[in-house]
């Protein structure tokens, strides 16, 4: 059995887990203003590469068996399903990159961007449906695989264009540190994914693609991507510090009275500062669902019915 695939899979899983854990555990990095957007983008890319490795494993297994006999309809159905999932996840990753780029450049949200990504996702679903439609004949499979290959090239081109836009757009930032940080972020993406695009184009049209080379390239790309963005986050906190909260005196004496835990008191303080559930989740590195669960427990303990009443309770009579 070829041990390359499981070795690369374990290496990429370990790389993603270690990097994201380090990001979440470092208070100084969590002060980065765009911490939530950065970690979401990194998580999506890690999932993308891991799913890509699964695709390559299935692809090589199916076509290896196809050298002796045609691949079964079920096998082809699975391959197209994986390609569709891979494409939709790639769209989500690129969308998160576009949102992060807008925030790094401090530019307004582009109208219609979400609609474009939804349309692209719908097109991928149509392509997958054509690949599954047996009444279209054997040519449908070649069409589906070719369409997804074209999408891969187009996706990488969009990523590189966004990265180049960051490098050139960084000059619009007045702060020198922010300008350098944005430019560095763009360079990281441009270099890494230009290499990916060159590799994809080099493999284009080959009847027998080297699966081992492809696996190594994807794994190596992720192993470079994670530490590069972790290093960027550490160095960029000063360029994008999280906005300091206004000074508000919150009644800590009520915590003992109502049996409020330390984590619940953190959430109460953020609610009093006007943070939304999503902002609280980003600040504390927990899910929105967990924030809502804490909110429910806090409401039950204090007897309030909403966030406004909670803020009034913990902010009133602060001076005695």
VMD Tcl script that draws the C-alpha trace (Angstrom):
set ca {
  {0.00 0.00 0.00}
  {1.27 3.48 -0.92}
  {1.80 5.33 2.37}
  {2.17 8.74 0.72}
  {-1.54 9.58 0.86}
  {-2.13 8.82 4.57}
  {1.19 10.49 5.47}
  {0.24 13.68 3.62}
  {-3.26 13.59 5.06}
  {-1.93 13.29 8.63}
  {0.63 16.03 8.02}
  {-1.98 18.46 6.69}
  {-4.42 17.66 9.50}
  {-1.68 18.21 12.09}
  {-0.58 21.44 10.42}
  {-4.09 22.86 10.41}
  {-4.87 21.81 13.98}
  {-1.60 23.16 15.39}
  {-1.75 26.47 13.51}
  {-5.39 27.23 14.32}
  {-4.86 26.19 17.94}
  {-1.87 28.53 18.23}
  {-3.88 31.38 16.73}
  {-6.76 30.83 19.16}
  {-4.51 30.43 22.21}
  {-2.42 33.57 21.73}
  {-4.16 36.58 23.32}
  {-1.86 38.98 21.48}
  {-2.93 37.55 18.11}
  {-6.59 37.60 19.08}
  {-6.24 41.37 19.37}
  {-5.90 41.46 15.59}
  {-8.91 43.40 14.30}
  {-9.60 40.89 11.51}
  {-8.82 37.79 13.57}
  {-12.19 36.13 12.94}
  {-12.03 36.67 9.17}
  {-8.46 35.39 8.99}
  {-9.13 32.20 10.96}
  {-12.28 31.51 8.92}
  {-10.29 31.84 5.70}
  {-7.53 29.55 6.99}
  {-10.04 26.95 8.23}
  {-11.80 26.86 4.86}
  {-8.52 26.44 2.99}
  {-7.42 23.61 5.30}
  {-10.73 21.83 4.71}
  {-10.35 22.44 0.99}
  {-6.92 20.80 0.80}
  {-7.99 17.82 2.92}
  {-11.03 17.26 0.71}
  {-8.77 17.67 -2.31}
  {-6.54 14.88 -1.05}
  {-9.63 12.70 -0.64}
  {-10.61 13.53 -4.22}
  {-7.19 12.56 -5.55}
  {-7.33 9.27 -3.67}
  {-10.77 8.45 -5.11}
  {-9.77 9.65 -8.55}
  {-6.63 7.52 -8.69}
  {-8.47 4.49 -7.34}
  {-11.30 4.77 -9.87}
  {-9.11 5.36 -12.89}
  {-6.69 2.67 -11.81}
  {-9.53 0.17 -11.80}
  {-10.82 1.68 -15.05}
  {-7.67 0.57 -16.84}
  {-8.98 -2.99 -16.63}
  {-12.73 -2.32 -16.70}
  {-15.05 0.67 -16.82}
  {-15.59 2.41 -13.50}
  {-18.95 1.64 -11.95}
  {-21.75 4.26 -12.12}
  {-21.65 4.52 -8.34}
  {-17.93 5.30 -8.40}
  {-18.41 8.02 -11.00}
  {-21.33 9.45 -9.01}
  {-19.09 9.67 -5.92}
  {-16.28 11.32 -7.88}
  {-18.60 14.02 -9.20}
  {-20.11 14.53 -5.73}
  {-16.63 15.09 -4.29}
  {-15.78 17.50 -7.12}
  {-18.99 19.44 -6.45}
  {-18.28 19.64 -2.72}
  {-14.72 20.70 -3.51}
  {-15.95 23.41 -5.87}
  {-18.55 24.81 -3.47}
  {-16.03 24.83 -0.62}
  {-13.54 26.61 -2.87}
  {-16.17 29.26 -3.64}
  {-16.75 29.75 0.08}
  {-13.02 30.13 0.67}
  {-12.61 32.67 -2.14}
  {-15.64 34.62 -0.88}
  {-14.10 34.77 2.60}
  {-10.85 35.98 1.03}
  {-12.69 38.72 -0.85}
  {-14.38 39.90 2.36}
  {-11.05 39.89 4.20}
  {-9.39 41.81 1.36}
  {-12.07 44.50 1.51}
  {-11.49 44.92 5.24}
  {-7.71 45.00 4.88}
  {-8.00 47.72 2.24}
  {-10.73 49.48 4.24}
  {-12.82 49.62 1.07}
  {-16.64 49.52 0.80}
  {-18.49 46.27 0.14}
  {-18.83 45.63 -3.59}
  {-22.44 45.45 -4.69}
  {-23.50 42.17 -6.23}
  {-20.47 40.15 -5.08}
  {-22.60 37.69 -3.11}
  {-24.91 37.22 -6.11}
  {-21.92 36.39 -8.33}
  {-20.76 33.67 -5.95}
  {-24.26 32.23 -5.65}
  {-24.51 32.14 -9.45}
  {-21.15 30.36 -9.68}
  {-22.32 27.81 -7.11}
  {-25.52 27.25 -9.07}
  {-23.49 26.69 -12.23}
  {-21.36 24.07 -10.48}
  {-24.50 22.26 -9.34}
  {-25.79 22.25 -12.93}
  {-22.48 20.80 -14.16}
  {-22.62 18.09 -11.49}
  {-26.24 17.33 -12.43}
  {-25.19 16.88 -16.05}
  {-22.47 14.47 -14.93}
  {-25.01 12.43 -12.99}
  {-27.58 12.37 -15.82}
  {-27.03 8.94 -17.38}
  {-29.39 9.70 -20.29}
  {-26.81 12.18 -21.63}
  {-24.44 9.34 -22.47}
  {-20.80 8.68 -21.64}
  {-19.68 12.10 -22.88}
  {-21.29 13.70 -19.82}
  {-18.47 12.47 -17.57}
  {-15.73 13.95 -19.73}
  {-17.70 17.21 -19.86}
  {-18.14 17.33 -16.07}
  {-14.49 16.60 -15.33}
  {-13.32 19.15 -17.92}
  {-15.69 21.79 -16.54}
  {-14.42 21.31 -13.00}
  {-10.83 21.53 -14.27}
  {-11.62 24.84 -15.95}
  {-13.23 26.04 -12.71}
  {-10.06 25.14 -10.78}
  {-7.95 27.32 -13.09}
  {-10.50 30.15 -12.92}
  {-10.64 29.99 -9.12}
  {-6.86 30.17 -8.77}
  {-6.79 33.08 -11.22}
  {-9.33 34.99 -9.09}
  {-7.27 34.35 -5.94}
  {-4.08 35.59 -7.61}
  {-5.90 38.67 -8.97}
  {-7.21 39.44 -5.48}
  {-3.70 39.05 -4.05}
  {-2.22 41.38 -6.66}
  {-5.02 43.84 -5.93}
  {-3.98 43.80 -2.27}
  {-0.33 44.44 -3.13}
  {-1.15 47.44 -5.31}
  {-4.06 48.63 -3.20}
  {-1.93 48.70 -0.05}
  {-0.54 52.05 -1.17}
  {-3.91 53.64 -0.41}
  {-3.52 52.94 3.29}
  {-2.25 56.00 5.13}
  {-0.70 54.07 8.02}
  {2.73 52.73 7.09}
  {2.35 49.58 9.18}
  {-1.05 48.79 7.66}
  {0.36 49.39 4.18}
  {3.20 46.96 4.78}
  {0.92 44.34 6.36}
  {-1.59 44.43 3.49}
  {1.18 44.22 0.90}
  {2.79 41.27 2.69}
  {-0.53 39.43 2.92}
  {-1.06 39.92 -0.82}
  {2.45 38.71 -1.60}
  {1.95 35.54 0.45}
  {-1.19 34.67 -1.49}
  {0.23 35.71 -4.85}
  {3.39 33.61 -4.53}
  {1.73 30.50 -3.07}
  {-1.16 30.35 -5.50}
  {0.82 31.40 -8.56}
  {2.83 28.26 -7.85}
  {-0.38 26.25 -7.59}
  {-1.66 27.64 -10.90}
  {1.61 26.86 -12.67}
  {1.43 23.29 -11.40}
  {-2.20 22.87 -12.52}
  {-1.43 24.25 -15.99}
  {1.65 22.02 -16.28}
  {-0.57 19.00 -15.68}
  {-3.25 20.21 -18.10}
  {-4.15 17.78 -20.86}
  {-1.97 14.96 -19.67}
  {-3.62 11.61 -20.03}
  {-1.73 10.17 -17.10}
  {-1.32 12.72 -14.34}
  {1.18 11.96 -11.62}
  {-1.03 11.48 -8.59}
  {1.91 11.28 -6.18}
  {3.26 14.60 -7.46}
  {-0.15 16.20 -7.12}
  {-0.56 14.94 -3.56}
  {2.85 16.24 -2.56}
  {2.19 19.62 -4.18}
  {-1.12 20.10 -2.33}
  {0.32 18.99 0.99}
  {3.40 21.18 0.59}
  {1.21 24.15 -0.33}
  {-0.77 23.82 2.89}
  {2.35 23.26 4.99}
  {3.68 26.58 3.66}
  {0.33 28.40 3.83}
  {-0.37 27.81 7.52}
  {2.93 29.03 9.04}
  {3.09 31.94 6.58}
  {-0.31 33.29 7.69}
  {0.43 32.56 11.35}
  {3.63 34.59 11.07}
  {1.73 37.36 9.27}
  {-0.90 37.47 12.02}
  {1.75 37.80 14.73}
  {3.47 40.64 12.92}
  {0.30 42.50 11.90}
  {-1.45 42.98 15.24}
  {0.12 46.42 15.57}
  {-1.09 47.38 12.10}
  {-4.67 46.27 12.73}
  {-5.30 46.47 16.48}
  {-8.76 45.67 17.69}
  {-10.63 48.83 18.55}
  {-10.54 49.41 22.29}
  {-13.84 49.28 24.09}
  {-15.10 52.40 25.80}
  {-14.71 52.50 29.55}
  {-17.89 51.21 31.14}
  {-18.15 50.32 34.82}
  {-19.89 46.99 35.19}
  {-21.17 45.68 38.49}
  {-18.96 42.72 39.35}
  {-20.70 42.33 42.72}
  {-23.75 40.94 40.92}
  {-21.73 37.98 39.61}
  {-21.68 36.33 43.04}
  {-25.29 37.25 43.72}
  {-26.59 35.52 40.59}
  {-23.98 32.74 40.37}
  {-22.41 34.10 37.19}
  {-19.33 32.21 35.99}
  {-16.16 33.87 34.73}
  {-16.99 33.16 31.10}
  {-20.56 34.40 31.55}
  {-19.27 37.63 33.08}
  {-17.00 38.13 30.04}
  {-20.04 37.79 27.82}
  {-22.06 40.19 29.99}
  {-19.28 42.78 29.71}
  {-19.23 42.45 25.92}
  {-23.03 42.72 25.77}
  {-22.83 45.89 27.84}
  {-20.38 47.26 25.27}
  {-22.93 46.60 22.52}
  {-21.30 43.59 20.86}
  {-23.42 41.24 18.75}
  {-23.40 37.46 19.25}
  {-21.07 37.08 16.25}
  {-18.67 39.72 17.60}
  {-18.67 38.03 21.02}
  {-17.95 34.68 19.37}
  {-15.02 36.17 17.43}
  {-13.65 37.88 20.53}
  {-13.78 34.77 22.72}
  {-13.01 32.24 19.94}
  {-16.20 30.27 20.50}
  {-19.16 29.50 18.27}
  {-22.25 31.67 18.01}
  {-24.26 28.69 19.26}
  {-22.15 28.63 22.43}
  {-22.69 32.37 22.91}
  {-26.45 31.87 22.62}
  {-26.32 29.04 25.16}
  {-24.44 31.30 27.59}
  {-26.97 34.08 26.96}
  {-29.82 31.74 27.81}
  {-28.14 30.62 31.04}
  {-27.42 34.24 32.01}
  {-31.04 35.25 31.36}
  {-32.24 32.34 33.48}
  {-29.95 33.21 36.38}
  {-30.68 36.94 36.39}
  {-34.37 36.79 35.45}
  {-34.03 39.28 32.59}
  {-35.78 38.76 29.26}
  {-33.39 40.40 26.79}
  {-29.93 41.93 26.32}
  {-31.16 45.47 27.00}
  {-32.50 44.52 30.44}
  {-29.26 42.65 31.17}
  {-27.13 45.68 30.29}
  {-29.29 47.93 32.46}
  {-29.01 45.53 35.38}
  {-25.20 45.33 35.29}
  {-24.58 48.98 34.43}
  {-27.09 50.69 36.77}
  {-26.14 51.84 40.23}
  {-22.49 51.10 39.40}
  {-21.38 53.84 41.66}
  {-23.35 52.49 44.55}
}
mol new
graphics top color blue
foreach p $ca { graphics top sphere $p radius 0.5 }
foreach p [lrange $ca 0 end-1] q [lrange $ca 1 end] { graphics top cylinder $p $q radius 0.2 }
display resetview
